Amino acid sequence: MKQLFNPKLNWFENITILLDLGFYGATNEYINGSNLKLPHKKPKKSKAKPIATLTKKQKEENKMHAATRVLVEHSIGGMKSLFCLTNRVRNHLDILKNYFIRLSAALWNFKLSF
């Protein structure tokens, strides 16, 4: 993520990004980390907290976060039905790769609209 989006620039000023726990440190790295939304992490079990669980509010927020991410993951899976995204592209032109992604997204949206 750091290679594509420089942490020193304000990339996420006007948008909210839903991330999974694989990007756990991203909120500290980026300038406007408040727009990066992560699910709540279950606390570690310790002597002070022998039963480590999330609160009901945190569980509800995680469910809403997961419901949105499932829709996104299903859309990505539907876009891969065009097979130009799943097979190796043997062309070195970045514009052609971007064209494949836009084309598959447009076809998937067209399919969903009918």
TAGIDA-V230878 format. One record per residue. N is the residue number from 1. PSI is psi in whole degrees, 0 to 359 (* if undefined). Layout:
N_PSI ; N_PSI
//
This chain:
1_323 ; 2_332 ; 3_325 ; 4_323 ; 5_105 ; 6_124 ; 7_340 ; 8_345 ; 9_155 ; 10_76 ; 11_320 ; 12_44 ; 13_315 ; 14_7 ; 15_157 ; 16_132 ; 17_127 ; 18_120 ; 19_164 ; 20_181 ; 21_354 ; 22_341 ; 23_37 ; 24_322 ; 25_0 ; 26_329 ; 27_333 ; 28_334 ; 29_322 ; 30_152 ; 31_308 ; 32_69 ; 33_352 ; 34_341 ; 35_359 ; 36_116 ; 37_123 ; 38_152 ; 39_160 ; 40_138 ; 41_137 ; 42_130 ; 43_155 ; 44_148 ; 45_133 ; 46_180 ; 47_324 ; 48_326 ; 49_84 ; 50_333 ; 51_103 ; 52_110 ; 53_165 ; 54_156 ; 55_167 ; 56_321 ; 57_316 ; 58_321 ; 59_320 ; 60_319 ; 61_320 ; 62_323 ; 63_319 ; 64_319 ; 65_315 ; 66_322 ; 67_321 ; 68_317 ; 69_327 ; 70_318 ; 71_319 ; 72_316 ; 73_322 ; 74_324 ; 75_319 ; 76_318 ; 77_322 ; 78_324 ; 79_329 ; 80_352 ; 81_348 ; 82_350 ; 83_345 ; 84_344 ; 85_335 ; 86_329 ; 87_162 ; 88_130 ; 89_119 ; 90_32 ; 91_141 ; 92_9 ; 93_120 ; 94_327 ; 95_328 ; 96_322 ; 97_317 ; 98_323 ; 99_318 ; 100_318 ; 101_315 ; 102_320 ; 103_315 ; 104_323 ; 105_319 ; 106_318 ; 107_322 ; 108_318 ; 109_323 ; 110_318 ; 111_319 ; 112_333 ; 113_347 ; 114_*
//
